[in-house]
Amino acid sequence: MDSTEQFINKLHETQAKDERNRQKNTKGQPSKKLPNKQHTRNP
Protein backbone atom coordinates (compact mmCIF):
# COMPACT_ATOMS: atom_id res chain seq x y z
CA MET A 1 0.00 0.00 0.00
CA ASP A 2 2.92 2.31 0.70
CA SER A 3 4.24 2.02 -2.86
CA THR A 4 0.82 3.02 -4.23
CA GLU A 5 0.83 6.12 -2.06
CA GLN A 6 4.33 7.01 -3.21
CA PHE A 7 3.29 6.54 -6.83
CA ILE A 8 0.27 8.82 -6.37
CA ASN A 9 2.39 11.50 -4.69
CA LYS A 10 4.99 11.37 -7.46
CA LEU A 11 2.25 11.52 -10.09
CA HIS A 12 0.74 14.61 -8.48
CA GLU A 13 4.13 16.30 -8.29
CA THR A 14 4.78 15.55 -11.94
CA GLN A 15 1.38 16.89 -12.95
CA ALA A 16 1.98 20.07 -10.97
CA LYS A 17 5.36 20.58 -12.64
CA ASP A 18 3.85 19.94 -16.07
CA GLU A 19 1.11 22.48 -15.40
CA ARG A 20 3.62 25.12 -14.29
CA ASN A 21 5.76 24.51 -17.36
CA ARG A 22 2.73 24.69 -19.62
CA GLN A 23 1.69 28.03 -18.14
CA LYS A 24 5.21 29.43 -18.34
CA ASN A 25 5.73 28.33 -21.93
CA THR A 26 2.46 29.73 -23.25
CA LYS A 27 3.07 33.30 -22.03
CA GLY A 28 4.38 35.92 -24.43
CA GLN A 29 4.09 36.25 -28.15
CA PRO A 30 3.91 33.05 -30.18
CA SER A 31 5.94 34.68 -32.97
CA LYS A 32 8.96 34.91 -30.65
CA LYS A 33 9.07 31.15 -30.14
CA LEU A 34 11.88 29.30 -31.83
CA PRO A 35 10.91 27.57 -35.06
CA ASN A 36 10.41 23.84 -34.94
CA LYS A 37 13.37 22.26 -36.70
CA GLN A 38 12.25 18.68 -36.37
CA HIS A 39 11.62 18.15 -40.09
CA THR A 40 14.50 20.03 -41.69
CA ARG A 41 16.45 18.16 -44.32
CA ASN A 42 19.54 20.36 -44.20
CA PRO A 43 22.72 18.68 -42.94
N, CA, C and O atoms as CSV, one atom per row, in Angstrom:
chain,resi,resn,atom,element,x,y,z
A,1,MET,N,N,0.833,-1.197,0.000
A,1,MET,CA,C,0.000,0.000,0.000
A,1,MET,C,C,0.875,1.257,0.000
A,1,MET,O,O,0.496,2.287,-0.556
A,2,ASP,N,N,2.030,1.158,0.621
A,2,ASP,CA,C,2.920,2.312,0.695
A,2,ASP,C,C,3.426,2.703,-0.691
A,2,ASP,O,O,3.531,3.891,-0.999
A,3,SER,N,N,3.739,1.714,-1.528
A,3,SER,CA,C,4.237,2.021,-2.864
A,3,SER,C,C,3.164,2.714,-3.703
A,3,SER,O,O,3.482,3.572,-4.527
A,4,THR,N,N,1.910,2.352,-3.503
A,4,THR,CA,C,0.819,3.019,-4.229
A,4,THR,C,C,0.736,4.478,-3.821
A,4,THR,O,O,0.545,5.351,-4.667
A,5,GLU,N,N,0.876,4.747,-2.550
A,5,GLU,CA,C,0.829,6.122,-2.062
A,5,GLU,C,C,1.997,6.931,-2.612
A,5,GLU,O,O,1.834,8.088,-3.000
A,6,GLN,N,N,3.165,6.321,-2.643
A,6,GLN,CA,C,4.332,7.006,-3.206
A,6,GLN,C,C,4.113,7.312,-4.684
A,6,GLN,O,O,4.439,8.401,-5.157
A,7,PHE,N,N,3.557,6.341,-5.408
A,7,PHE,CA,C,3.289,6.544,-6.833
A,7,PHE,C,C,2.317,7.702,-7.044
A,7,PHE,O,O,2.530,8.543,-7.917
A,8,ILE,N,N,1.261,7.746,-6.251
A,8,ILE,CA,C,0.266,8.823,-6.366
A,8,ILE,C,C,0.915,10.174,-6.074
A,8,ILE,O,O,0.677,11.146,-6.791
A,9,ASN,N,N,1.729,10.239,-5.030
A,9,ASN,CA,C,2.393,11.496,-4.692
A,9,ASN,C,C,3.317,11.951,-5.815
A,9,ASN,O,O,3.334,13.129,-6.172
A,10,LYS,N,N,4.081,11.021,-6.367
A,10,LYS,CA,C,4.986,11.366,-7.463
A,10,LYS,C,C,4.201,11.824,-8.684
A,10,LYS,O,O,4.597,12.770,-9.365
A,11,LEU,N,N,3.092,11.154,-8.958
A,11,LEU,CA,C,2.249,11.519,-10.088
A,11,LEU,C,C,1.717,12.944,-9.925
A,11,LEU,O,O,1.731,13.728,-10.874
A,12,HIS,N,N,1.256,13.272,-8.738
A,12,HIS,CA,C,0.736,14.614,-8.482
A,12,HIS,C,C,1.824,15.662,-8.623
A,12,HIS,O,O,1.579,16.739,-9.166
A,13,GLU,N,N,3.027,15.362,-8.142
A,13,GLU,CA,C,4.135,16.303,-8.287
A,13,GLU,C,C,4.459,16.519,-9.760
A,13,GLU,O,O,4.684,17.648,-10.198
A,14,THR,N,N,4.479,15.445,-10.507
A,14,THR,CA,C,4.777,15.547,-11.936
A,14,THR,C,C,3.711,16.362,-12.656
A,14,THR,O,O,4.031,17.193,-13.506
A,15,GLN,N,N,2.457,16.132,-12.323
A,15,GLN,CA,C,1.376,16.888,-12.953
A,15,GLN,C,C,1.471,18.371,-12.609
A,15,GLN,O,O,1.210,19.224,-13.457
A,16,ALA,N,N,1.842,18.678,-11.375
A,16,ALA,CA,C,1.981,20.073,-10.972
A,16,ALA,C,C,3.121,20.740,-11.741
A,16,ALA,O,O,2.984,21.876,-12.194
A,17,LYS,N,N,4.237,20.041,-11.889
A,17,LYS,CA,C,5.360,20.585,-12.644
A,17,LYS,C,C,4.976,20.794,-14.099
A,17,LYS,O,O,5.306,21.824,-14.688
A,18,ASP,N,N,4.280,19.825,-14.683
A,18,ASP,CA,C,3.849,19.942,-16.067
A,18,ASP,C,C,2.931,21.151,-16.254
A,18,ASP,O,O,3.043,21.878,-17.241
A,19,GLU,N,N,2.039,21.354,-15.312
A,19,GLU,CA,C,1.107,22.478,-15.404
A,19,GLU,C,C,1.857,23.803,-15.314
A,19,GLU,O,O,1.561,24.736,-16.061
A,20,ARG,N,N,2.828,23.890,-14.402
A,20,ARG,CA,C,3.616,25.125,-14.287
A,20,ARG,C,C,4.403,25.385,-15.570
A,20,ARG,O,O,4.460,26.520,-16.043
A,21,ASN,N,N,5.006,24.346,-16.129
A,21,ASN,CA,C,5.762,24.514,-17.365
A,21,ASN,C,C,4.852,24.933,-18.510
A,21,ASN,O,O,5.227,25.773,-19.328
A,22,ARG,N,N,3.669,24.357,-18.570
A,22,ARG,CA,C,2.725,24.691,-19.623
A,22,ARG,C,C,2.332,26.165,-19.524
A,22,ARG,O,O,2.255,26.861,-20.536
A,23,GLN,N,N,2.086,26.628,-18.318
A,23,GLN,CA,C,1.689,28.030,-18.139
A,23,GLN,C,C,2.851,28.960,-18.472
A,23,GLN,O,O,2.649,30.011,-19.079
A,24,LYS,N,N,4.058,28.583,-18.081
A,24,LYS,CA,C,5.215,29.428,-18.337
A,24,LYS,C,C,5.511,29.495,-19.831
A,24,LYS,O,O,5.868,30.556,-20.343
A,25,ASN,N,N,5.370,28.387,-20.525
A,25,ASN,CA,C,5.733,28.331,-21.935
A,25,ASN,C,C,4.696,28.955,-22.856
A,25,ASN,O,O,5.007,29.249,-24.011
A,26,THR,N,N,3.483,29.164,-22.384
A,26,THR,CA,C,2.456,29.735,-23.254
A,26,THR,C,C,2.361,31.246,-23.113
A,26,THR,O,O,1.613,31.879,-23.859
A,27,LYS,N,N,3.097,31.847,-22.177
A,27,LYS,CA,C,3.071,33.296,-22.033
A,27,LYS,C,C,3.900,33.937,-23.131
A,27,LYS,O,O,4.789,33.300,-23.695
A,28,GLY,N,N,3.612,35.194,-23.436
A,28,GLY,CA,C,4.384,35.922,-24.432
A,28,GLY,C,C,3.800,35.795,-25.814
A,28,GLY,O,O,2.691,35.296,-26.003
A,29,GLN,N,N,4.565,36.252,-26.769
A,29,GLN,CA,C,4.091,36.255,-28.152
A,29,GLN,C,C,4.503,34.959,-28.844
A,29,GLN,O,O,5.670,34.571,-28.782
A,30,PRO,N,N,3.576,34.295,-29.494
A,30,PRO,CA,C,3.914,33.048,-30.184
A,30,PRO,C,C,4.948,33.254,-31.287
A,30,PRO,O,O,5.699,32.331,-31.603
A,31,SER,N,N,5.000,34.439,-31.873
A,31,SER,CA,C,5.935,34.682,-32.971
A,31,SER,C,C,7.383,34.685,-32.490
A,31,SER,O,O,8.301,34.511,-33.292
A,32,LYS,N,N,7.596,34.880,-31.188
A,32,LYS,CA,C,8.960,34.910,-30.654
A,32,LYS,C,C,9.468,33.515,-30.296
A,32,LYS,O,O,10.626,33.360,-29.908
A,33,LYS,N,N,8.620,32.508,-30.421
A,33,LYS,CA,C,9.066,31.151,-30.138
A,33,LYS,C,C,10.035,30.700,-31.218
A,33,LYS,O,O,9.955,31.149,-32.362
A,34,LEU,N,N,10.940,29.821,-30.857
A,34,LEU,CA,C,11.875,29.295,-31.833
A,34,LEU,C,C,11.132,28.419,-32.830
A,34,LEU,O,O,10.173,27.736,-32.468
A,35,PRO,N,N,11.569,28.437,-34.079
A,35,PRO,CA,C,10.915,27.573,-35.064
A,35,PRO,C,C,11.185,26.108,-34.760
A,35,PRO,O,O,12.219,25.759,-34.188
A,36,ASN,N,N,10.259,25.271,-35.142
A,36,ASN,CA,C,10.409,23.839,-34.937
A,36,ASN,C,C,11.282,23.295,-36.053
A,36,ASN,O,O,10.924,23.383,-37.227
A,37,LYS,N,N,12.426,22.733,-35.689
A,37,LYS,CA,C,13.373,22.258,-36.703
A,37,LYS,C,C,13.377,20.739,-36.792
A,37,LYS,O,O,14.370,20.141,-37.207
A,38,GLN,N,N,12.307,20.134,-36.416
A,38,GLN,CA,C,12.254,18.684,-36.371
A,38,GLN,C,C,12.312,18.073,-37.762
A,38,GLN,O,O,12.858,16.983,-37.931
A,39,HIS,N,N,11.753,18.761,-38.772
A,39,HIS,CA,C,11.622,18.147,-40.091
A,39,HIS,C,C,12.548,18.760,-41.125
A,39,HIS,O,O,12.311,18.615,-42.324
A,40,THR,N,N,13.591,19.439,-40.689
A,40,THR,CA,C,14.496,20.028,-41.688
A,40,THR,C,C,15.332,18.935,-42.332
A,40,THR,O,O,15.677,17.934,-41.705
A,41,ARG,N,N,15.642,19.154,-43.588
A,41,ARG,CA,C,16.446,18.159,-44.316
A,41,ARG,C,C,17.858,18.659,-44.559
A,41,ARG,O,O,18.641,17.994,-45.238
A,42,ASN,N,N,18.197,19.825,-44.012
A,42,ASN,CA,C,19.543,20.363,-44.202
A,42,ASN,C,C,20.521,19.630,-43.296
A,42,ASN,O,O,20.179,19.293,-42.162
A,43,PRO,N,N,21.731,19.380,-43.781
A,43,PRO,CA,C,22.716,18.678,-42.938
A,43,PRO,C,C,23.237,19.536,-41.823
A,43,PRO,O,O,24.068,19.086,-41.034
